[in-house]
Amino acid sequence: MQKKNILHIISGLSDGGAEGALYRLILFDNEYNHMVVSLTDGGVYSKKLLKIGVTVNLISMPRGRITINGLIKLYKVIKISRADIVQTWMYHADLLGGLFAKFAGYNNIIWGIRGPYNKKRTSFSTKITVKLCVLFSYWVPCKIISNSYFAKKAHIAIGYNAKIFSVIDNGYSFTKKIDHNNFKIELAKKYNLKNNIPILAMVARFDPHKDHKNIIAALSILADKNIEFICLLIGTDMVSSNKVLSSLIEQYNMGQMVRLVGRYENIFEVMSFIDIHVLSSAAESFPNVLAEAMLVGTPCVSTDVGDAKRIIGNTGWVVPANNPDLLANKIEIAISEIKNTINWNIRKQSCIERIENKYSMNSMTSSFHNLWAKLINEKK
């Protein structure tokens, strides 16, 4: 039987949770043909997709700006794709990709809600896009897929079509044994890390939703108590040239205990190396970094954002957002438990088992297969 075609339209293909989920879905799926369209430019995931033989079309519209040439190119790519399903990822792709797919005569259009909607921390242009998506959600998509129950509830609350919403959890798979000696040696030398000091990390791009001020303030509370640790801030714009971030670190006098690593491509290598992963976000949908850390046995301390509590369960610690005192308290408790090797190893194993049992790639892929097959069969 000839494979059916899925056309994915996404806002961009740089380093991010939605981009990673799209890549993993395509990588693990052998039953459908996949094509990918990026409204903007390429990035780490365009290279990865090309490497596994996926056709990638870059519309190359400037970020935050729509161009006539870009819209014409987008329409042409959609029109000639002959897709059985058009699946869009994130607001701008939902709006533009969904509308142009509809104009091109496609009806099997699936929107993707991949993040939280936090009115205070969302840009004006994105707010406009979301308002338009609310209106068109009753006409363009036949299904809206969210990766978290929190995001589903939040978007229905602002007016999205509740009748066509479903949740498909992100999926993860990791079978390669990590040999992080080279990475450890590299970081230890570069950042003067000592074997007997706990290594914390937060893997996140610099973004208002991630609330780096929260983690830096919490770390300063620990430092005032003379608790030893080193915290690595890893991700896009986690560099000394980021003046806002650097001034925060200086303001809280954390220069000796915080290391800015920047973006690091092998996320599992990072997560295997550290002792505790901390997420200080003010808003999330389904925070991938928690599952990625837990999958390799790294316990997490997180703010109660999105589906964080559902992901972590009883394997780690969850505190309210925007509360450095409580965040510091739970990090302190986590650090103190590291010394109890037996209990810590039990906790690490429970992290692995929770992700393997509840958030597998097989489960995510099967859920999408069932959805695609149902829509295709209904249109026959």
KOLDO-832395 format. One record per residue: residue in three letters; x, y, z of N, C-alpha, C in turn; residue number from 1. Coordinates in pm, whole numbers. Example, Ala and Ser with C-alpha at 12.3 -4.5 7.8 and 13.67 -1.06 7.14 Angstrom:
REM residues 2
- resn,n_xx,n_yy,n_zz,ca_xx,ca_yy,ca_zz,c_xx,c_yy,c_zz,resi
- ALA,1319,-569,780,1230,-450,780,1320,-330,780,1
- SER,1285,-225,708,1367,-106,714,1290,3,787,2
END
This chain:
REM residues 380
- resn,n_xx,n_yy,n_zz,ca_xx,ca_yy,ca_zz,c_xx,c_yy,c_zz,resi
- MET,84,-119,0,0,0,0,88,126,0,1
- GLN,52,222,-84,130,345,-93,114,429,35,2
- LYS,227,481,81,224,560,202,151,693,180,3
- LYS,76,737,281,10,866,276,109,977,310,4
- ASN,75,1099,270,167,1213,285,120,1309,395,5
- ILE,211,1344,483,185,1442,588,271,1564,561,6
- LEU,208,1680,548,281,1806,530,280,1882,663,7
- HIS,398,1903,719,411,1975,845,453,2119,816,8
- ILE,383,2213,875,418,2356,862,447,2408,1002,9
- ILE,567,2464,1018,612,2508,1150,672,2648,1138,10
- SER,667,2723,1246,715,2861,1242,864,2870,1213,11
- GLY,942,2778,1264,1087,2778,1241,1145,2644,1278,12
- LEU,1273,2624,1251,1336,2496,1278,1463,2511,1362,13
- SER,1465,2617,1443,1577,2634,1535,1557,2545,1656,14
- ASP,1641,2560,1757,1637,2474,1874,1518,2507,1962,15
- GLY,1425,2414,1980,1306,2438,2061,1227,2310,2084,16
- GLY,1133,2316,2176,1056,2198,2212,967,2146,2100,17
- ALA,896,2236,2031,808,2194,1922,889,2135,1808,18
- GLU,1001,2201,1777,1088,2153,1669,1143,2014,1701,19
- GLY,1181,1995,1828,1232,1865,1869,1125,1756,1862,20
- ALA,1002,1790,1903,892,1693,1897,861,1654,1753,21
- LEU,862,1753,1663,838,1725,1521,945,1632,1467,22
- TYR,1070,1661,1498,1181,1579,1449,1169,1436,1500,23
- ARG,1142,1421,1630,1132,1286,1687,1016,1208,1625,24
- LEU,904,1275,1603,788,1210,1543,821,1156,1405,25
- ILE,886,1238,1324,922,1195,1188,1027,1085,1192,26
- LEU,1125,1099,1281,1233,1001,1292,1180,863,1327,27
- PHE,1079,857,1415,1030,727,1463,915,672,1381,28
- ASP,864,749,1286,749,703,1207,795,643,1075,29
- ASN,753,521,1049,786,454,923,664,430,835,30
- GLU,547,477,877,424,444,806,375,554,713,31
- TYR,430,676,727,386,789,645,507,860,583,32
- ASN,482,927,470,582,1017,412,565,1155,474,33
- HIS,675,1220,506,669,1350,572,744,1456,491,34
- MET,682,1574,482,745,1692,425,734,1803,527,35
- VAL,833,1893,533,833,1998,634,851,2134,568,36
- VAL,771,2230,615,782,2370,569,810,2457,690,37
- SER,915,2538,682,944,2636,786,908,2774,734,38
- LEU,826,2846,808,786,2980,763,904,3076,762,39
- THR,1004,3050,845,1119,3140,852,1241,3071,791,40
- ASP,1344,3053,872,1467,2996,819,1487,2854,867,41
- GLY,1608,2804,847,1640,2670,891,1695,2672,1032,42
- GLY,1793,2589,1059,1848,2580,1194,1890,2438,1221,43
- VAL,1909,2407,1347,1961,2276,1385,1870,2163,1337,44
- TYR,1738,2185,1342,1647,2076,1304,1626,2064,1154,45
- SER,1648,2170,1078,1642,2155,932,1757,2065,886,46
- LYS,1872,2081,949,1989,1998,915,1962,1852,952,47
- LYS,1905,1831,1069,1876,1695,1112,1772,1628,1023,48
- LEU,1670,1704,983,1566,1647,896,1621,1613,758,49
- LEU,1702,1700,705,1764,1673,575,1853,1548,582,50
- LYS,1918,1531,695,2009,1419,713,1936,1286,709,51
- ILE,1809,1283,751,1732,1158,748,1644,1149,623,52
- GLY,1669,1238,527,1602,1228,398,1468,1296,385,53
- VAL,1435,1387,474,1306,1456,470,1319,1582,385,54
- THR,1220,1607,299,1216,1729,220,1181,1847,310,55
- VAL,1265,1950,308,1244,2069,390,1238,2192,300,56
- ASN,1128,2267,310,1112,2390,235,1121,2509,330,57
- LEU,1214,2600,304,1230,2719,385,1164,2837,315,58
- ILE,1059,2893,377,989,3007,318,1071,3134,338,59
- SER,1150,3137,443,1248,3244,468,1186,3383,489,60
- MET,1067,3387,550,1013,3517,591,1089,3564,716,61
- PRO,1116,3693,728,1184,3743,847,1099,3716,971,62
- ARG,1165,3688,1082,1091,3661,1206,1011,3784,1246,63
- GLY,882,3762,1275,796,3870,1317,740,3954,1204,64
- ARG,766,3912,1079,718,3992,966,670,3900,854,65
- ILE,556,3936,796,499,3860,684,531,3933,554,66
- THR,574,3859,453,603,3918,323,514,3858,215,67
- ILE,484,3938,113,401,3891,1,469,3775,-70,68
- ASN,598,3787,-97,671,3679,-164,668,3551,-81,69
- GLY,679,3567,51,675,3451,138,540,3381,135,70
- LEU,433,3459,134,299,3401,128,274,3330,-4,71
- ILE,322,3388,-112,307,3324,-245,382,3190,-247,72
- LYS,503,3193,-194,584,3070,-190,518,2965,-104,73
- LEU,463,3007,11,396,2914,101,276,2849,32,74
- TYR,196,2930,-36,78,2876,-105,117,2774,-212,75
- LYS,221,2806,-288,266,2715,-394,314,2582,-338,76
- VAL,391,2588,-228,442,2465,-168,326,2379,-117,77
- ILE,228,2441,-54,113,2366,-3,32,2307,-118,78
- LYS,10,2386,-220,-73,2345,-333,-18,2222,-404,79
- ILE,115,2217,-422,174,2106,-499,211,1987,-411,80
- SER,189,1998,-280,233,1891,-190,151,1764,-201,81
- ARG,24,1778,-241,-69,1665,-248,-75,1591,-115,82
- ALA,-76,1666,-8,-76,1606,126,-212,1548,161,83
- ASP,-209,1437,232,-332,1379,285,-370,1446,416,84
- ILE,-269,1496,487,-288,1570,612,-196,1691,610,85
- VAL,-249,1807,647,-164,1925,671,-164,1950,820,86
- GLN,-46,1938,881,-34,1952,1026,54,2073,1057,87
- THR,-2,2170,1130,72,2292,1160,115,2292,1307,88
- TRP,225,2365,1333,286,2364,1465,308,2508,1513,89
- MET,236,2549,1614,248,2680,1679,166,2787,1607,90
- TYR,141,2898,1679,41,2996,1639,53,3047,1496,91
- HIS,170,3097,1459,186,3160,1328,168,3058,1216,92
- ALA,219,2938,1238,200,2832,1140,55,2787,1135,93
- ASP,-11,2783,1253,-153,2749,1256,-233,2847,1170,94
- LEU,-207,2976,1191,-284,3079,1120,-252,3080,971,95
- LEU,-126,3101,937,-89,3114,795,-96,2979,722,96
- GLY,-35,2877,781,-37,2746,717,-178,2691,706,97
- GLY,-257,2711,812,-394,2662,810,-480,2732,706,98
- LEU,-472,2865,701,-551,2942,604,-515,2909,461,99
- PHE,-385,2904,433,-343,2878,296,-370,2734,254,100
- ALA,-367,2642,348,-406,2505,317,-554,2499,284,101
- LYS,-633,2576,358,-777,2581,332,-804,2641,195,102
- PHE,-736,2751,162,-752,2815,32,-708,2722,-82,103
- ALA,-610,2635,-52,-559,2543,-154,-647,2420,-169,104
- GLY,-753,2412,-90,-849,2304,-106,-834,2187,-12,105
- TYR,-750,2201,89,-731,2091,185,-829,2105,301,106
- ASN,-879,1991,348,-972,1990,461,-915,1921,585,107
- ASN,-823,1825,564,-762,1755,678,-649,1840,735,108
- ILE,-687,1942,809,-591,2036,865,-591,2022,1017,109
- ILE,-474,1996,1072,-458,1980,1217,-372,2094,1269,110
- TRP,-424,2168,1365,-346,2272,1430,-270,2213,1548,111
- GLY,-158,2278,1582,-78,2234,1697,-58,2347,1797,112
- ILE,-107,2327,1919,-83,2421,2028,30,2364,2113,113
- ARG,145,2429,2109,264,2372,2172,313,2450,2294,114
- GLY,247,2557,2330,298,2636,2442,185,2695,2523,115
- PRO,222,2760,2634,122,2823,2720,77,2955,2660,116
- TYR,-33,3007,2706,-70,3143,2667,-69,3227,2793,117
- ASN,35,3307,2807,50,3395,2922,42,3537,2871,118
- LYS,-71,3602,2896,-98,3734,2838,8,3837,2875,119
- LYS,59,3831,2998,156,3930,3042,291,3913,2974,120
- ARG,325,3791,2935,457,3764,2881,456,3734,2732,121
- THR,343,3760,2666,331,3736,2522,339,3867,2446,122
- SER,413,3867,2336,432,3989,2258,300,4034,2194,123
- PHE,295,4161,2157,173,4218,2098,136,4147,1968,124
- SER,236,4122,1883,209,4058,1753,155,3916,1772,125
- THR,208,3845,1871,159,3710,1898,17,3714,1954,126
- LYS,-13,3814,2036,-149,3828,2088,-250,3846,1973,127
- ILE,-212,3926,1874,-299,3946,1756,-318,3814,1682,128
- THR,-207,3741,1665,-213,3611,1597,-305,3515,1670,129
- VAL,-294,3514,1803,-378,3424,1883,-526,3461,1870,130
- LYS,-556,3590,1871,-695,3633,1857,-754,3590,1723,131
- LEU,-673,3599,1619,-718,3553,1487,-736,3401,1485,132
- CYS,-644,3331,1553,-657,3185,1562,-785,3145,1634,133
- VAL,-821,3220,1737,-946,3192,1808,-1064,3195,1711,134
- LEU,-1070,3299,1629,-1179,3312,1532,-1178,3200,1429,135
- PHE,-1061,3173,1372,-1052,3076,1263,-1053,2931,1312,136
- SER,-1043,2910,1444,-1044,2773,1496,-1178,2704,1472,137
- TYR,-1282,2782,1441,-1414,2726,1414,-1435,2695,1266,138
- TRP,-1336,2728,1183,-1352,2707,1039,-1234,2632,975,139
- VAL,-1112,2662,1015,-994,2607,944,-961,2464,986,140
- PRO,-929,2437,1112,-883,2301,1147,-998,2205,1172,141
- CYS,-973,2078,1143,-1070,1976,1182,-1032,1915,1316,142
- LYS,-908,1944,1359,-861,1897,1489,-754,1991,1541,143
- ILE,-752,2013,1672,-645,2090,1736,-579,1998,1838,144
- ILE,-447,1981,1822,-373,1894,1912,-285,1979,2004,145
- SER,-298,1955,2133,-210,2019,2230,-120,1914,2291,146
- ASN,-2,1956,2336,88,1862,2402,72,1864,2554,147
- SER,-27,1940,2603,-49,1941,2748,-193,1974,2780,148
- TYR,-241,1921,2892,-376,1951,2938,-387,2096,2985,149
- PHE,-277,2147,3040,-276,2286,3083,-301,2380,2965,150
- ALA,-229,2357,2854,-244,2442,2736,-383,2428,2675,151
- LYS,-436,2307,2673,-571,2286,2621,-672,2370,2699,152
- LYS,-665,2361,2830,-758,2436,2916,-743,2586,2897,153
- ALA,-617,2633,2889,-591,2777,2876,-643,2832,2745,154
- HIS,-630,2756,2637,-673,2806,2506,-825,2796,2486,155
- ILE,-885,2696,2545,-1032,2690,2542,-1089,2808,2620,156
- ALA,-1021,2847,2729,-1067,2957,2812,-1067,3091,2739,157
- ILE,-977,3105,2639,-973,3232,2564,-1055,3226,2436,158
- GLY,-1125,3114,2413,-1220,3111,2303,-1197,3012,2192,159
- TYR,-1090,2934,2198,-1066,2832,2095,-1180,2731,2092,160
- ASN,-1200,2670,1977,-1306,2571,1958,-1279,2447,2043,161
- ALA,-1352,2434,2152,-1329,2325,2248,-1364,2188,2193,162
- LYS,-1454,2184,2095,-1506,2056,2046,-1404,1974,1968,163
- ILE,-1298,2039,1918,-1203,1966,1833,-1065,1952,1898,164
- PHE,-1056,1982,2027,-929,1974,2101,-900,1833,2149,165
- SER,-775,1791,2136,-727,1666,2196,-586,1689,2248,166
- VAL,-543,1602,2337,-407,1610,2392,-329,1486,2350,167
- ILE,-211,1508,2294,-116,1399,2269,14,1437,2339,168
- ASP,50,1359,2440,172,1388,2516,296,1378,2428,169
- ASN,396,1458,2459,525,1443,2395,582,1306,2428,170
- GLY,659,1252,2334,721,1122,2355,873,1131,2349,171
- TYR,938,1037,2417,1084,1040,2425,1139,898,2414,172
- SER,1258,888,2359,1325,759,2350,1475,782,2360,173
- PHE,1538,697,2440,1683,708,2453,1739,571,2487,174
- THR,1824,518,2400,1879,385,2422,2032,386,2428,175
- LYS,2093,493,2378,2238,499,2373,2296,525,2512,176
- LYS,2395,445,2550,2462,466,2679,2551,590,2668,177
- ILE,2533,681,2763,2609,805,2760,2750,784,2814,178
- ASP,2848,827,2738,2986,835,2786,3019,983,2792,179
- HIS,2998,1042,2910,3012,1186,2919,3148,1230,2972,180
- ASN,3246,1139,2969,3378,1173,3022,3440,1294,2951,181
- ASN,3434,1293,2818,3492,1405,2742,3422,1536,2774,182
- PHE,3288,1529,2782,3208,1648,2815,3242,1696,2956,183
- LYS,3254,1600,3048,3284,1635,3188,3422,1699,3200,184
- ILE,3518,1641,3132,3654,1695,3135,3658,1835,3076,185
- GLU,3586,1850,2963,3580,1981,2895,3521,2088,2987,186
- LEU,3406,2058,3047,3341,2156,3133,3419,2180,3263,187
- ALA,3471,2072,3320,3547,2085,3444,3667,2178,3426,188
- LYS,3732,2163,3314,3849,2246,3286,3809,2390,3255,189
- LYS,3706,2406,3173,3666,2539,3128,3602,2620,3239,190
- TYR,3523,2553,3327,3446,2626,3428,3491,2596,3571,191
- ASN,3607,2531,3584,3666,2507,3715,3569,2433,3807,192
- LEU,3517,2320,3758,3423,2240,3836,3497,2138,3921,193
- LYS,3451,2115,4042,3514,2020,4132,3422,1901,4155,194
- ASN,3482,1783,4169,3405,1658,4177,3310,1654,4296,195
- ASN,3346,1717,4405,3267,1704,4527,3160,1812,4542,196
- ILE,3143,1896,4442,3043,2003,4449,2925,1969,4358,197
- PRO,2800,1971,4409,2683,1939,4325,2674,2031,4202,198
- ILE,2640,1970,4089,2625,2046,3964,2476,2057,3933,199
- LEU,2425,2180,3935,2288,2208,3895,2291,2262,3753,200
- ALA,2178,2259,3687,2169,2320,3554,2026,2357,3524,201
- MET,2012,2459,3441,1883,2489,3381,1907,2500,3231,202
- VAL,1841,2415,3157,1852,2415,3011,1730,2487,2954,203
- ALA,1752,2607,2904,1641,2688,2850,1698,2808,2776,204
- ARG,1634,2845,2668,1673,2966,2597,1640,3088,2684,205
- PHE,1697,3202,2649,1666,3324,2724,1534,3379,2672,206
- ASP,1433,3377,2758,1298,3413,2718,1222,3454,2844,207
- PRO,1136,3556,2837,1062,3599,2957,986,3487,3026,208
- HIS,934,3391,2947,859,3280,3006,947,3193,3096,209
- LYS,1078,3189,3071,1167,3101,3147,1205,3161,3282,210
- ASP,1189,3291,3298,1209,3360,3427,1343,3325,3492,211
- HIS,1451,3360,3423,1584,3332,3478,1612,3412,3605,212
- LYS,1543,3523,3621,1560,3599,3745,1521,3514,3865,213
- ASN,1421,3430,3849,1374,3345,3957,1482,3248,4004,214
- ILE,1549,3182,3908,1651,3084,3949,1774,3153,4007,215
- ILE,1812,3267,3949,1930,3337,4000,1904,3390,4141,216
- ALA,1784,3442,4166,1748,3487,4301,1747,3371,4399,217
- ALA,1694,3255,4355,1691,3136,4442,1833,3089,4473,218
- LEU,1919,3089,4375,2058,3046,4396,2130,3138,4493,219
- SER,2098,3267,4487,2162,3362,4579,2123,3334,4724,220
- ILE,2001,3286,4743,1956,3248,4878,2038,3130,4930,221
- LEU,2063,3033,4841,2146,2918,4879,2289,2962,4910,222
- ALA,2340,3053,4828,2477,3102,4849,2490,3172,4984,223
- ASP,2387,3247,5021,2389,3316,5151,2392,3218,5268,224
- LYS,2346,3094,5243,2350,2991,5346,2479,2910,5341,225
- ASN,2572,2952,5254,2701,2883,5237,2686,2740,5186,226
- ILE,2579,2716,5107,2561,2586,5043,2643,2584,4914,227
- GLU,2726,2482,4900,2814,2474,4783,2741,2414,4663,228
- PHE,2759,2472,4548,2704,2421,4422,2763,2501,4308,229
- ILE,2750,2448,4189,2775,2522,4065,2651,2505,3979,230
- CYS,2603,2612,3918,2486,2603,3830,2524,2642,3689,231
- LEU,2497,2553,3595,2522,2578,3453,2393,2627,3388,232
- LEU,2398,2743,3324,2285,2791,3245,2315,2761,3099,233
- ILE,2235,2672,3041,2263,2617,2908,2147,2647,2815,234
- GLY,2177,2699,2697,2072,2726,2600,2104,2847,2516,235
- THR,2019,2876,2421,2037,2990,2333,2041,3120,2414,236
- ASP,2142,3200,2388,2164,3330,2454,2207,3318,2599,237
- MET,2244,3200,2643,2303,3185,2777,2453,3212,2767,238
- VAL,2487,3335,2735,2625,3375,2711,2652,3509,2778,239
- SER,2780,3539,2802,2817,3661,2874,2782,3787,2797,240
- SER,2769,3777,2666,2733,3895,2585,2586,3933,2601,241
- ASN,2508,3849,2665,2369,3880,2696,2369,3976,2815,242
- LYS,2354,4103,2786,2369,4206,2889,2263,4197,2999,243
- VAL,2141,4163,2961,2034,4152,3061,2065,4039,3159,244
- LEU,2106,3925,3105,2139,3810,3190,2262,3839,3276,245
- SER,2363,3895,3215,2487,3925,3288,2462,4024,3402,246
- SER,2375,4122,3378,2345,4219,3483,2267,4154,3598,247
- LEU,2182,4056,3565,2110,3982,3669,2208,3906,3757,248
- ILE,2303,3839,3694,2402,3761,3769,2485,3854,3857,249
- GLU,2520,3969,3803,2598,4067,3878,2516,4125,3993,250
- GLN,2389,4153,3966,2300,4210,4068,2292,4120,4191,251
- TYR,2287,3989,4169,2275,3894,4279,2411,3837,4323,252
- ASN,2517,3891,4267,2653,3852,4305,2674,3701,4292,253
- MET,2632,3647,4177,2640,3502,4156,2745,3462,4052,254
- GLY,2835,3552,4020,2935,3525,3917,3024,3407,3945,255
- GLN,3049,3376,4072,3137,3265,4107,3066,3130,4102,256
- MET,2934,3129,4104,2861,3003,4115,2775,2971,3993,257
- VAL,2759,3067,3904,2681,3046,3782,2774,3048,3662,258
- ARG,2759,2950,3576,2840,2941,3454,2749,2949,3332,259
- LEU,2785,3036,3238,2706,3050,3115,2769,2964,3006,260
- VAL,2698,2860,2967,2751,2761,2875,2709,2787,2730,261
- GLY,2595,2855,2711,2543,2872,2575,2467,2748,2530,262
- ARG,2441,2740,2402,2364,2626,2350,2454,2504,2336,263
- TYR,2402,2388,2375,2476,2262,2361,2384,2163,2293,264
- GLU,2430,2105,2183,2342,2026,2097,2299,1894,2159,265
- ASN,2389,1823,2225,2356,1691,2279,2294,1705,2418,266
- ILE,2164,1717,2421,2093,1745,2545,2106,1630,2645,267
- PHE,2107,1505,2597,2117,1393,2688,2255,1385,2753,268
- GLU,2356,1429,2683,2491,1434,2740,2494,1532,2857,269
- VAL,2430,1647,2836,2421,1747,2943,2346,1691,3063,270
- MET,2228,1635,3037,2144,1587,3145,2208,1472,3223,271
- SER,2289,1390,3157,2355,1279,3224,2468,1326,3313,272
- PHE,2523,1441,3281,2640,1492,3353,2602,1562,3483,273
- ILE,2489,1630,3485,2452,1713,3601,2387,1628,3710,274
- ASP,2377,1685,3830,2312,1616,3942,2164,1647,3950,275
- ILE,2128,1774,3931,1988,1818,3946,1956,1916,3835,276
- HIS,1839,1899,3772,1795,1999,3675,1688,2087,3740,277
- VAL,1705,2218,3723,1611,2314,3781,1540,2389,3669,278
- LEU,1410,2400,3679,1332,2480,3584,1259,2589,3662,279
- SER,1287,2715,3628,1232,2827,3706,1123,2904,3631,280
- SER,1065,2845,3529,974,2915,3438,851,2974,3507,281
- ALA,803,3082,3446,677,3142,3489,561,3087,3407,282
- ALA,590,3032,3290,486,2976,3204,546,2869,3114,283
- GLU,476,2758,3101,514,2648,3014,388,2576,2970,284
- SER,402,2490,2871,296,2399,2834,335,2260,2880,285
- PHE,423,2198,2804,478,2067,2840,630,2083,2838,286
- PRO,692,2112,2953,837,2138,2955,920,2015,2922,287
- ASN,968,2009,2798,1045,1894,2751,1168,1866,2836,288
- VAL,1232,1972,2884,1359,1951,2955,1342,1864,3079,289
- LEU,1227,1868,3140,1203,1784,3257,1205,1636,3218,290
- ALA,1133,1603,3114,1129,1464,3068,1265,1419,3017,291
- GLU,1336,1509,2949,1468,1475,2896,1568,1449,3009,292
- ALA,1560,1529,3115,1647,1507,3231,1612,1375,3300,293
- MET,1484,1353,3324,1440,1234,3396,1470,1106,3320,294
- LEU,1464,1112,3187,1487,992,3106,1626,935,3125,295
- VAL,1723,1019,3160,1858,970,3186,1889,968,3336,296
- GLY,1784,979,3419,1801,961,3562,1843,1083,3640,297
- THR,1810,1202,3590,1844,1325,3661,1718,1384,3724,298
- PRO,1711,1386,3858,1593,1442,3926,1578,1591,3900,299
- CYS,1455,1640,3911,1423,1779,3876,1356,1854,3991,300
- VAL,1389,1982,3997,1315,2078,4079,1252,2176,3982,301
- SER,1122,2194,3987,1054,2277,3888,946,2364,3950,302
- THR,920,2474,3885,801,2552,3920,678,2480,3867,303
- ASP,565,2508,3929,440,2441,3893,378,2511,3772,304
- VAL,433,2482,3656,388,2545,3532,351,2437,3431,305
- GLY,246,2466,3352,204,2369,3251,179,2233,3314,306
- ASP,231,2130,3248,214,1993,3297,333,1943,3377,307
- ALA,411,2035,3434,532,1997,3508,504,1898,3619,308
- LYS,399,1924,3696,367,1836,3809,328,1697,3759,309
- ARG,257,1691,3647,216,1561,3590,337,1484,3540,310
- ILE,435,1554,3485,556,1489,3435,640,1435,3550,311
- ILE,665,1518,3650,755,1482,3759,694,1381,3854,312
- GLY,565,1392,3882,503,1302,3978,570,1313,4113,313
- ASN,605,1197,4172,671,1199,4303,822,1176,4292,314
- THR,878,1197,4171,1021,1172,4151,1107,1293,4183,315
- GLY,1045,1412,4198,1122,1533,4222,1044,1631,4306,316
- TRP,1064,1759,4281,1006,1864,4364,942,1971,4276,317
- VAL,823,2017,4314,750,2119,4238,710,2231,4334,318
- VAL,734,2356,4293,701,2471,4377,623,2573,4294,319
- PRO,552,2665,4358,481,2770,4283,579,2855,4203,320
- ALA,532,2909,4091,615,2998,4010,637,3131,4083,321
- ASN,741,3202,4041,768,3337,4091,790,3342,4242,322
- ASN,852,3238,4296,877,3233,4440,1018,3180,4465,323
- PRO,1119,3267,4461,1258,3223,4478,1285,3154,4611,324
- ASP,1217,3197,4717,1238,3136,4849,1201,2988,4850,325
- LEU,1084,2956,4795,1041,2816,4791,1126,2735,4694,326
- LEU,1164,2797,4584,1250,2728,4488,1384,2694,4553,327
- ALA,1440,2791,4624,1567,2769,4694,1554,2657,4797,328
- ASN,1443,2655,4868,1420,2553,4970,1422,2413,4913,329
- LYS,1353,2393,4799,1348,2259,4739,1481,2221,4676,330
- ILE,1554,2317,4620,1687,2287,4568,1779,2243,4683,331
- GLU,1767,2310,4796,1847,2274,4914,1816,2131,4959,332
- ILE,1689,2096,4961,1650,1960,5000,1707,1858,4902,333
- ALA,1700,1890,4773,1752,1799,4670,1903,1780,4687,334
- ILE,1974,1890,4708,2119,1882,4725,2155,1796,4846,335
- SER,2080,1813,4954,2109,1736,5076,2087,1587,5055,336
- GLU,1994,1549,4967,1965,1407,4945,2073,1339,4863,337
- ILE,2149,1415,4784,2254,1356,4700,2352,1276,4786,338
- LYS,2375,1322,4909,2472,1256,4998,2427,1116,5038,339
- ASN,2296,1090,5035,2243,958,5067,2237,878,4937,340
- THR,2344,808,4908,2360,743,4778,2247,647,4745,341
- ILE,2204,567,4844,2100,468,4819,1969,536,4779,342
- ASN,1924,633,4859,1799,703,4828,1807,779,4697,343
- TRP,1923,839,4673,1939,917,4549,1933,827,4426,344
- ASN,1995,712,4434,1991,618,4321,1851,564,4297,345
- ILE,1776,544,4404,1635,501,4391,1555,610,4320,346
- ARG,1578,735,4360,1507,847,4297,1544,858,4148,347
- LYS,1671,842,4118,1717,850,3978,1649,742,3893,348
- GLN,1640,621,3945,1577,511,3872,1428,535,3854,349
- SER,1363,593,3955,1219,621,3943,1193,727,3836,350
- CYS,1287,821,3818,1275,920,3710,1273,852,3574,351
- ILE,1368,760,3553,1379,689,3426,1252,610,3398,352
- GLU,1207,536,3497,1090,449,3478,964,530,3450,353
- ARG,949,647,3513,829,727,3490,819,773,3345,354
- ILE,930,821,3289,926,868,3150,910,752,3054,355
- GLU,981,643,3078,969,527,2989,827,471,2989,356
- ASN,760,474,3102,626,416,3114,515,509,3067,357
- LYS,533,640,3086,423,733,3060,443,819,2935,358
- TYR,566,837,2890,592,932,2782,686,872,2677,359
- SER,650,756,2627,734,689,2528,707,742,2387,360
- MET,805,725,2300,784,763,2159,681,673,2094,361
- ASN,676,548,2134,576,457,2077,435,508,2102,362
- SER,411,558,2223,279,610,2259,246,734,2177,363
- MET,340,827,2167,317,949,2090,292,919,1942,364
- THR,377,834,1884,363,800,1742,232,729,1714,365
- SER,195,636,1800,68,563,1782,-52,657,1788,366
- SER,-45,756,1877,-156,851,1890,-173,932,1762,367
- PHE,-62,976,1704,-70,1050,1578,-117,959,1464,368
- HIS,-68,835,1462,-112,740,1359,-264,722,1363,369
- ASN,-316,703,1482,-461,681,1497,-539,803,1448,370
- LEU,-490,922,1481,-558,1045,1439,-553,1060,1287,371
- TRP,-434,1045,1228,-420,1062,1084,-507,960,1008,372
- ALA,-502,834,1052,-578,729,984,-728,758,992,373
- LYS,-775,803,1106,-917,832,1123,-961,945,1029,374
- LEU,-881,1053,1020,-918,1164,934,-916,1126,787,375
- ILE,-815,1050,748,-804,1008,607,-920,917,570,376
- ASN,-954,824,658,-1063,730,629,-1198,799,627,377
- GLU,-1216,901,709,-1343,974,712,-1366,1051,582,378
- LYS,-1259,1090,515,-1271,1171,392,-1290,1086,266,379
- LYS,-1280,953,284,-1294,866,167,-1437,864,116,380
END
